Amino acid sequence: MIVVFDGQCLLCNGWVQFLLRHDPAQRIRFASIQSAVGQQLLAQAGLKVDGLQTLLVIDGDRSWQHTAAILRVLHTLGWPWRLAWVGWLVPAPLRDALYRWVARNRYRIWGRSDTCMVPSPETAARFLD
């Protein structure tokens, strides 16, 4: 599974740090949208970097965006995070409307870094660029 994230977004970087801590099996790999690999994955999914307001999760030949991506990743982490699957009971238009609002305001609320996150030596192999 690959999580494509905004490497300059502090909220997104927090999400990546959370996933690194809670994925001891190391099933999840990462690519920032600012990297060549990330841009290639976005293009394959039909997405553009400019104005991107979604997280992209790729698993084999399938991909997910918005809240479906978050729920899919949490499911991969196992228990107790799989309990988040109850979120599927909320209709996607409602879940995704909240997601898009957060995505549009992520820099204003959580901030933005001038540089992309640099992984630690212990986790560097999990990043695709």
CYANA upper distance limits for C-alpha pairs under 8 A (distance plus 0.5 A):
  1 MET  CA     27 ARG  CA      6.90
  1 MET  CA     28 ILE  CA      5.51
  1 MET  CA     29 ARG  CA      6.67
  1 MET  CA     57 VAL  CA      7.46
  1 MET  CA     58 ILE  CA      6.12
  1 MET  CA     59 ASP  CA      4.95
  1 MET  CA     60 GLY  CA      7.68
  2 ILE  CA     28 ILE  CA      6.25
  2 ILE  CA     29 ARG  CA      5.24
  2 ILE  CA     30 PHE  CA      5.86
  2 ILE  CA     31 ALA  CA      7.63
  2 ILE  CA     57 VAL  CA      6.14
  2 ILE  CA     58 ILE  CA      5.59
  2 ILE  CA     59 ASP  CA      6.93
  3 VAL  CA     28 ILE  CA      7.54
  3 VAL  CA     29 ARG  CA      6.76
  3 VAL  CA     30 PHE  CA      5.36
  3 VAL  CA     31 ALA  CA      6.83
  3 VAL  CA     55 LEU  CA      7.81
  3 VAL  CA     56 LEU  CA      6.47
  3 VAL  CA     57 VAL  CA      5.16
  3 VAL  CA     58 ILE  CA      7.09
  4 VAL  CA     30 PHE  CA      6.42
  4 VAL  CA     31 ALA  CA      5.32
  4 VAL  CA     32 SER  CA      5.98
  4 VAL  CA     33 ILE  CA      6.70
  4 VAL  CA     38 GLY  CA      6.57
  4 VAL  CA     41 LEU  CA      8.28
  4 VAL  CA     42 LEU  CA      8.40
  4 VAL  CA     55 LEU  CA      6.73
  4 VAL  CA     56 LEU  CA      5.60
  4 VAL  CA     57 VAL  CA      6.71
  5 PHE  CA     12 CYS  CA      6.78
  5 PHE  CA     13 ASN  CA      8.45
  5 PHE  CA     30 PHE  CA      7.97
  5 PHE  CA     31 ALA  CA      6.94
  5 PHE  CA     32 SER  CA      5.38
  5 PHE  CA     33 ILE  CA      6.25
  5 PHE  CA     55 LEU  CA      6.24
  5 PHE  CA     56 LEU  CA      7.46
  6 ASP  CA     12 CYS  CA      6.56
  6 ASP  CA     13 ASN  CA      8.12
  6 ASP  CA     32 SER  CA      5.99
  6 ASP  CA     33 ILE  CA      5.85
  6 ASP  CA     34 GLN  CA      7.57
  6 ASP  CA     55 LEU  CA      8.44
  7 GLY  CA     12 CYS  CA      7.45
  7 GLY  CA     13 ASN  CA      6.91
  7 GLY  CA     32 SER  CA      5.58
  7 GLY  CA     33 ILE  CA      7.18
  7 GLY  CA     34 GLN  CA      7.19
  7 GLY  CA    115 THR  CA      8.11
  7 GLY  CA    116 CYS  CA      5.05
  7 GLY  CA    117 MET  CA      6.14
  8 GLN  CA     12 CYS  CA      8.33
  8 GLN  CA     13 ASN  CA      8.01
  8 GLN  CA    112 ARG  CA      6.03
  8 GLN  CA    113 SER  CA      5.35
  8 GLN  CA    114 ASP  CA      6.96
  8 GLN  CA    115 THR  CA      6.46
  8 GLN  CA    116 CYS  CA      5.41
  8 GLN  CA    117 MET  CA      7.39
  9 CYS  CA     13 ASN  CA      6.67
  9 CYS  CA    106 ARG  CA      7.69
  9 CYS  CA    107 TYR  CA      6.92
  9 CYS  CA    110 TRP  CA      8.23
  9 CYS  CA    111 GLY  CA      7.14
  9 CYS  CA    112 ARG  CA      5.38
  9 CYS  CA    113 SER  CA      6.89
 10 LEU  CA     14 GLY  CA      6.62
 10 LEU  CA    107 TYR  CA      8.04
 10 LEU  CA    110 TRP  CA      6.42
 10 LEU  CA    111 GLY  CA      6.20
 10 LEU  CA    112 ARG  CA      6.06
 10 LEU  CA    113 SER  CA      7.17
 11 LEU  CA     15 TRP  CA      6.84
 11 LEU  CA    106 ARG  CA      7.20
 11 LEU  CA    110 TRP  CA      6.35
 11 LEU  CA    111 GLY  CA      8.11
 12 CYS  CA     16 VAL  CA      6.82
 13 ASN  CA     17 GLN  CA      6.70
 13 ASN  CA    117 MET  CA      7.35
 14 GLY  CA     18 PHE  CA      6.65
 15 TRP  CA     19 LEU  CA      6.75
 16 VAL  CA     20 LEU  CA      6.65
 16 VAL  CA     30 PHE  CA      8.46
 17 GLN  CA     21 ARG  CA      6.79
 18 PHE  CA     22 HIS  CA      6.72
 19 LEU  CA     23 ASP  CA      6.28
 19 LEU  CA     28 ILE  CA      8.31
 20 LEU  CA     24 PRO  CA      8.00
 20 LEU  CA     26 GLN  CA      8.22
 20 LEU  CA    123 THR  CA      8.25
 22 HIS  CA     77 LEU  CA      7.21
 23 ASP  CA     27 ARG  CA      7.30
 23 ASP  CA     28 ILE  CA      7.65
 23 ASP  CA     77 LEU  CA      6.35
 26 GLN  CA    126 ARG  CA      8.18
 27 ARG  CA     76 THR  CA      8.46
 28 ILE  CA    126 ARG  CA      7.89
 29 ARG  CA    126 ARG  CA      5.29
 29 ARG  CA    127 PHE  CA      6.29
 29 ARG  CA    128 LEU  CA      7.58
 30 PHE  CA    126 ARG  CA      6.70
 30 PHE  CA    127 PHE  CA      5.21
 30 PHE  CA    128 LEU  CA      6.57
 31 ALA  CA     35 SER  CA      7.44
 31 ALA  CA     37 VAL  CA      7.04
 31 ALA  CA     38 GLY  CA      5.55
 31 ALA  CA    127 PHE  CA      6.27
 31 ALA  CA    128 LEU  CA      5.88
 31 ALA  CA    129 ASP  CA      7.25
 32 SER  CA     37 VAL  CA      8.33
 32 SER  CA     38 GLY  CA      5.79
 32 SER  CA    116 CYS  CA      8.39
 33 ILE  CA     37 VAL  CA      8.36
 33 ILE  CA     38 GLY  CA      5.00
 33 ILE  CA     39 GLN  CA      6.01
 33 ILE  CA     42 LEU  CA      8.08
 33 ILE  CA     49 VAL  CA      7.10
 34 GLN  CA     38 GLY  CA      7.03
 34 GLN  CA     39 GLN  CA      7.27
 34 GLN  CA     49 VAL  CA      8.44
 34 GLN  CA    116 CYS  CA      8.28
 35 SER  CA     39 GLN  CA      6.65
 35 SER  CA    129 ASP  CA      7.16
 36 ALA  CA     40 GLN  CA      6.64
 36 ALA  CA    129 ASP  CA      8.01
 37 VAL  CA     41 LEU  CA      6.72
 37 VAL  CA    128 LEU  CA      7.25
 37 VAL  CA    129 ASP  CA      6.95
 38 GLY  CA     42 LEU  CA      6.66
 39 GLN  CA     43 ALA  CA      6.62
 39 GLN  CA     48 LYS  CA      8.35
 39 GLN  CA     49 VAL  CA      7.37
 40 GLN  CA     44 GLN  CA      6.71
 41 LEU  CA     45 ALA  CA      6.85
 42 LEU  CA     46 GLY  CA      6.75
 42 LEU  CA     47 LEU  CA      5.47
 42 LEU  CA     48 LYS  CA      6.92
 42 LEU  CA     49 VAL  CA      7.78
 42 LEU  CA     56 LEU  CA      8.13
 43 ALA  CA     47 LEU  CA      5.86
 43 ALA  CA     48 LYS  CA      6.97
 45 ALA  CA     63 SER  CA      7.96
 47 LEU  CA     52 LEU  CA      8.05
 48 LYS  CA     52 LEU  CA      6.87
 53 GLN  CA    100 ARG  CA      7.08
 53 GLN  CA    103 ALA  CA      5.78
 53 GLN  CA    104 ARG  CA      6.99
 54 THR  CA     65 GLN  CA      6.53
 54 THR  CA     66 HIS  CA      5.82
 54 THR  CA    100 ARG  CA      7.98
 54 THR  CA    103 ALA  CA      7.36
 55 LEU  CA     65 GLN  CA      6.10
 55 LEU  CA     66 HIS  CA      6.33
 55 LEU  CA     69 ALA  CA      7.16
 55 LEU  CA     70 ILE  CA      8.34
 56 LEU  CA     63 SER  CA      7.43
 56 LEU  CA     64 TRP  CA      6.39
 56 LEU  CA     65 GLN  CA      5.44
 56 LEU  CA     66 HIS  CA      7.90
 56 LEU  CA     69 ALA  CA      6.88
 57 VAL  CA     63 SER  CA      5.95
 57 VAL  CA     64 TRP  CA      5.68
 57 VAL  CA     65 GLN  CA      6.98
 57 VAL  CA     69 ALA  CA      5.95
 57 VAL  CA     73 VAL  CA      8.15
 58 ILE  CA     62 ARG  CA      6.34
 58 ILE  CA     63 SER  CA      4.82
 58 ILE  CA     64 TRP  CA      7.07
 59 ASP  CA     63 SER  CA      6.65
 63 SER  CA     69 ALA  CA      8.33
 64 TRP  CA     68 ALA  CA      6.27
 64 TRP  CA     69 ALA  CA      5.19
 64 TRP  CA     72 ARG  CA      8.25
 65 GLN  CA     69 ALA  CA      5.25
 65 GLN  CA     70 ILE  CA      8.38
 66 HIS  CA     70 ILE  CA      7.37
 66 HIS  CA     96 ASP  CA      6.56
 66 HIS  CA     99 TYR  CA      6.92
 66 HIS  CA    100 ARG  CA      8.11
 67 THR  CA     71 LEU  CA      6.61
 67 THR  CA     92 ALA  CA      8.20
 67 THR  CA     95 ARG  CA      6.89
 67 THR  CA     96 ASP  CA      6.40
 67 THR  CA     99 TYR  CA      7.09
 68 ALA  CA     72 ARG  CA      6.50
 69 ALA  CA     73 VAL  CA      6.74
 70 ILE  CA     74 LEU  CA      6.70
 71 LEU  CA     75 HIS  CA      6.64
 71 LEU  CA     84 ALA  CA      6.98
 71 LEU  CA     85 TRP  CA      6.62
 71 LEU  CA     87 GLY  CA      7.90
 71 LEU  CA     88 TRP  CA      8.39
 72 ARG  CA     76 THR  CA      6.92
 73 VAL  CA     77 LEU  CA      7.06
 74 LEU  CA     78 GLY  CA      7.52
 74 LEU  CA     81 TRP  CA      5.84
 74 LEU  CA     82 ARG  CA      6.29
 74 LEU  CA     84 ALA  CA      7.32
 74 LEU  CA     85 TRP  CA      8.47
 75 HIS  CA     79 TRP  CA      8.43
 75 HIS  CA     81 TRP  CA      6.85
 75 HIS  CA     82 ARG  CA      4.95
 75 HIS  CA     83 LEU  CA      8.36
 75 HIS  CA     84 ALA  CA      7.95
 75 HIS  CA     85 TRP  CA      7.47
 76 THR  CA     82 ARG  CA      8.00
 77 LEU  CA     81 TRP  CA      6.72
 77 LEU  CA     82 ARG  CA      7.55
 78 GLY  CA     82 ARG  CA      5.84
 79 TRP  CA     83 LEU  CA      7.53
 85 TRP  CA     89 LEU  CA      8.49
 86 VAL  CA     90 VAL  CA      8.40
 88 TRP  CA     92 ALA  CA      8.03
 90 VAL  CA     94 LEU  CA      7.41
 90 VAL  CA     95 ARG  CA      6.99
 91 PRO  CA     95 ARG  CA      6.92
 92 ALA  CA     96 ASP  CA      6.21
 93 PRO  CA     97 ALA  CA      6.43
 94 LEU  CA     98 LEU  CA      7.08
 95 ARG  CA     99 TYR  CA      6.81
 96 ASP  CA    100 ARG  CA      6.47
 97 ALA  CA    101 TRP  CA      6.82
 98 LEU  CA    102 VAL  CA      6.83
 99 TYR  CA    103 ALA  CA      6.60
100 ARG  CA    104 ARG  CA      6.52
101 TRP  CA    105 ASN  CA      6.82
102 VAL  CA    106 ARG  CA      6.14
105 ASN  CA    109 ILE  CA      6.60
106 ARG  CA    110 TRP  CA      6.14
106 ARG  CA    111 GLY  CA      7.34
107 TYR  CA    111 GLY  CA      4.84
107 TYR  CA    112 ARG  CA      5.79
108 ARG  CA    112 ARG  CA      8.50
119 PRO  CA    123 THR  CA      6.45
119 PRO  CA    124 ALA  CA      5.71
119 PRO  CA    127 PHE  CA      8.20
120 SER  CA    124 ALA  CA      6.31
121 PRO  CA    125 ALA  CA      8.40
123 THR  CA    127 PHE  CA      7.93
